[in-house]
C-alpha cells in the first residue's frame, strides 16, 4: 500500500467493530493550541559524531536543499535500559550547511533507514520549503519516527513530529491535506489527520475498521507555523467498517 508523506503510529490492537457511520461527538470539543514541537539542546563545537547517514532529497544541484546528514552524536540508557539516541540533522545546499536540528529517538534500532523528500504533498514543487524526514527499521511491525520541517531563508522550524508503524497492510498514519496548492506553491494554511485501518474483533480475518482522529490545522503567522487541534485528542471522529480489499482498492 502506497502511503505518501505519512506513516504508522502504534502497534496494532484488536478493537470493537461498529456500524458504518460518522460518530456524533457526545462531548464538547475545544479547539486548542498545540504546544510547539521541541528539540534537544543546541550542538556544541566539540561534539563527537559516532555515525553519519546521508539523506538525498533531490538530485537537482539548484534545489534550495538537496541533502541532509543524520549524525548520531549521543546514546544514553535510562534506569530501565531504554536507550535514547540523539541525532543532529544538518541541512545542505550543495556543500554548504544551511541549518541544523537536534532530535532524540528512543529505542533506535541499529540498521534503521533514513528517508527524506521535499514538499508537503505530491503536488508540491521541488523548491518547496517543506522537508519530510523519516527514520525506522525497514520491516513490518517496527515503529518509525517522522518529522516535518520548514526551512525558509536559513530559518529552520520543526513543524510536526509523529510516529508510525505498518504491518501487512494494516496500520495508522498521518495524512496531510493542502487546499491552497496553486501551481504547487507552499500554502499559508494546511491540515492533517491521523488515519487508521485496523482489524475488527470478529472471526472474519478480512474485516477491518477505518478511523480518523486528531484533526489539526496549521497556519503561517509571520515566518512561524502555529497549529491547533480541531478534534478531541486521540479520539476517533469518524469510523467505518470495511473489508481489507475494499480499503486497499480505494487507495
C-alpha distance (Angstrom), angle and dihedral (degrees) to the residues before:
residue distance angle dihedral
X1 . . .
X2 3.78 . .
X3 3.79 112.0 .
X4 3.86 111.9 176.5
X5 3.75 118.9 -158.5
X6 3.79 97.0 -6.8
X7 3.71 140.1 78.3
X8 3.80 142.8 -171.4
X9 3.83 122.0 -74.4
X10 3.83 110.9 -162.4
X11 3.79 142.9 9.0
X12 3.79 112.4 -83.2
X13 3.76 119.6 -94.6
X14 3.78 131.8 -172.3
X15 3.83 109.7 -106.0
X16 3.81 135.9 -176.6
X17 3.83 118.2 -86.1
X18 3.77 117.3 -124.5
X19 3.82 134.7 -176.7
X20 3.83 119.1 -87.3
X21 3.77 105.1 -86.2
X22 3.75 146.9 117.9
X23 3.76 102.0 -103.2
X24 3.76 113.8 -122.9
X25 3.77 112.1 -128.3
X26 3.80 108.9 -116.2
X27 3.77 93.0 -171.8
X28 3.77 133.8 56.3
X29 3.80 109.6 -100.0
X30 3.77 114.4 -149.0
X31 3.79 116.8 -151.9
X32 3.76 102.0 -125.8
X33 3.76 137.1 -171.3
X34 3.80 111.8 -114.5
X35 3.83 115.1 -136.1
X36 3.78 115.7 -107.5
X37 3.78 116.7 -90.4
X38 3.78 106.6 -103.7
X39 3.76 129.7 -146.7
X40 3.79 131.6 -157.8
X41 3.78 125.9 -94.0
X42 3.79 122.1 -56.4
X43 3.79 118.5 -88.2
X44 3.78 120.8 -97.7
X45 3.76 124.6 -134.5
X46 3.82 93.4 -118.6
X47 3.81 94.8 48.8
X48 3.80 113.3 146.9
X49 3.81 117.5 -137.6
X50 3.81 112.4 -143.2
X51 3.81 97.5 -175.7
X52 3.82 137.9 -7.0
X53 3.82 131.3 -151.0
X54 3.80 122.6 -170.2
X55 3.81 119.8 -135.8
X56 3.83 113.2 -162.7
X57 3.80 111.3 -151.4
X58 3.81 99.7 171.5
X59 3.79 139.5 -1.5
X60 3.81 88.8 -146.7
X61 3.80 108.4 105.6
X62 3.81 89.4 -157.7
X63 3.80 93.7 57.9
X64 3.79 114.5 117.6
X65 3.81 89.1 -120.8
X66 3.79 122.2 10.8
X67 3.80 106.3 169.7
X68 3.78 144.2 16.8
X69 3.81 127.4 -153.8
X70 3.81 114.6 -145.6
X71 3.82 105.3 -153.7
X72 3.80 119.5 -168.4
X73 3.81 104.0 -144.0
X74 3.82 105.3 163.1
X75 3.80 143.2 15.3
X76 3.80 122.2 -169.8
X77 3.82 132.8 174.5
X78 3.80 122.6 -147.9
X79 3.82 126.7 -145.1
X80 3.82 89.8 -81.1
X81 3.82 91.4 53.2
X82 3.82 91.9 -110.2
X83 3.80 105.9 150.5
X84 3.81 119.8 -142.4
X85 3.81 116.2 -161.3
X86 3.80 118.7 -157.3
X87 3.81 119.1 -152.5
X88 3.79 132.1 -171.1
X89 3.78 111.6 -147.7
X90 3.82 112.0 -153.5
X91 3.82 116.0 -163.7
X92 3.82 116.1 -149.7
X93 3.79 138.5 -167.3
X94 3.78 103.3 -161.6
X95 3.81 102.2 -47.2
X96 3.79 97.1 -24.7
X97 3.80 119.8 99.8
X98 3.80 108.7 -135.0
X99 3.81 103.2 178.6
X100 3.82 144.3 -17.2
X101 3.80 137.7 -143.7
X102 3.80 133.1 -169.8
X103 3.82 120.6 -140.7
X104 3.81 131.9 175.5
X105 3.82 122.9 -146.2
X106 3.79 122.4 -166.9
X107 3.82 117.8 -142.5
X108 3.80 93.2 4.7
X109 3.80 107.7 -169.1
X110 3.79 117.7 -129.7
X111 3.80 107.3 -119.1
X112 3.79 94.5 32.8
X113 3.80 117.2 152.3
X114 3.79 126.9 -127.9
X115 3.79 122.2 -145.6
X116 3.79 136.0 177.9
X117 3.77 143.7 178.1
X118 3.79 140.4 -178.7
X119 3.79 121.9 -115.5
X120 3.77 138.5 35.1
X121 3.83 95.4 -104.1
X122 3.81 137.1 4.5
X123 3.81 90.2 -90.1
X124 3.82 92.3 60.0
X125 3.79 117.2 108.9
X126 3.80 124.4 -120.1
X127 3.81 92.2 -103.0
X128 3.79 92.2 61.7
X129 3.79 116.6 137.6
X130 3.81 90.2 -140.2
X131 3.80 118.4 96.0
X132 3.81 124.2 -173.6
X133 3.81 118.5 -156.2
X134 3.81 125.7 -174.5
X135 3.79 135.1 -177.6
X136 3.79 130.8 -175.1
X137 3.77 146.9 119.2
X138 3.85 109.5 -78.9
X139 3.82 98.7 -120.1
X140 3.80 138.6 86.7
X141 3.77 117.1 -84.9
X142 3.81 98.0 27.2
X143 3.79 122.2 121.9
X144 3.80 116.2 -118.9
X145 3.80 127.0 -156.3
X146 3.81 117.3 -139.3
X147 3.80 132.1 -169.0
X148 3.79 132.8 -171.1
X149 3.81 113.4 -157.2
X150 3.79 132.1 -173.7
X151 3.81 116.2 -152.6
X152 3.80 117.6 -175.7
X153 3.81 125.8 160.7
X154 3.84 90.6 -14.1
X155 3.83 90.7 -54.2
X156 3.81 109.6 125.2
X157 3.82 124.9 -161.8
X158 3.79 128.7 -179.7
X159 3.81 98.1 -139.0
X160 3.81 101.8 178.3
X161 3.81 139.9 1.5
X162 3.80 126.5 -167.7
X163 3.79 140.2 160.0
X164 3.77 126.9 -127.0
X165 3.79 142.9 -172.5
X166 3.81 135.5 -178.1
X167 3.78 131.4 -165.0
X168 3.82 123.9 -179.7
X169 3.79 96.3 -39.9
X170 3.80 97.1 -41.6
X171 3.76 124.8 100.3
X172 3.79 151.8 85.7
X173 3.80 132.3 -81.5
X174 3.79 144.4 164.3
X175 3.79 117.5 -106.4
X176 3.81 122.1 -159.2
X177 3.81 121.8 -151.1
X178 3.81 125.1 -165.8
X179 3.81 115.0 -168.1
X180 3.80 91.3 174.7
X181 3.81 101.7 60.9
X182 3.81 105.4 133.3
X183 3.78 109.2 164.6
X184 3.79 91.0 -11.3
X185 3.79 91.4 -69.6
X186 3.79 121.1 154.0
X187 3.82 112.4 -92.4
X188 3.78 128.4 -125.7
X189 3.80 88.9 -141.2
X190 3.80 134.0 24.5
X191 3.79 140.8 158.5
X192 3.78 141.0 -137.4
X193 3.79 136.6 -169.5
X194 3.78 136.5 -173.8
X195 3.81 111.7 -110.5
X196 3.80 120.1 -164.4
X197 3.77 133.1 -176.1
X198 3.79 110.4 -174.3
X199 3.83 136.3 162.7
X200 3.80 120.1 -87.7
X201 3.79 123.2 -124.6
X202 3.82 98.6 -114.7
X203 3.80 127.8 94.7
X204 3.80 93.5 -97.6
X205 3.80 106.6 101.2
X206 3.83 89.2 -163.0
X207 3.82 94.1 58.9
X208 3.78 119.8 101.1
X209 3.80 143.7 159.7
X210 3.80 126.9 -124.5
X211 3.82 112.6 -149.0
X212 3.81 135.8 -177.6
X213 3.80 122.5 -159.4
X214 3.82 143.6 152.6
X215 3.79 100.6 38.7
X216 3.82 107.8 -165.5
X217 3.80 132.3 -175.2
X218 3.81 123.1 -151.8
X219 3.80 122.8 -160.0
X220 3.78 131.0 -177.3
X221 3.80 111.0 -125.8
X222 3.77 109.3 -175.3
X223 3.79 102.6 -46.4
X224 3.82 95.6 -29.1
X225 3.81 131.1 85.3
X226 3.81 119.7 -130.6
X227 3.80 125.0 -170.8
X228 3.80 136.8 -159.4
X229 3.79 131.1 -164.0
X230 3.82 108.6 -126.2
X231 3.81 99.2 -174.7
X232 3.78 137.6 41.6
X233 3.79 107.7 -69.3
X234 3.82 114.0 -98.4
X235 3.83 91.8 -11.2
X236 3.83 120.0 117.8
X237 3.80 116.6 -116.8
X238 3.83 93.1 -175.9
X239 3.81 131.7 35.8
X240 3.79 131.4 174.8
X241 3.77 129.9 175.6
X242 3.81 114.3 -137.5
X243 3.79 141.0 148.3
X244 3.79 124.6 -95.3
X245 3.83 91.3 -110.3
X246 3.80 93.6 47.0
X247 3.76 91.2 54.7
X248 3.79 96.2 47.8
X249 3.81 94.2 43.0
X250 3.80 89.7 60.1
X251 3.78 94.1 52.8
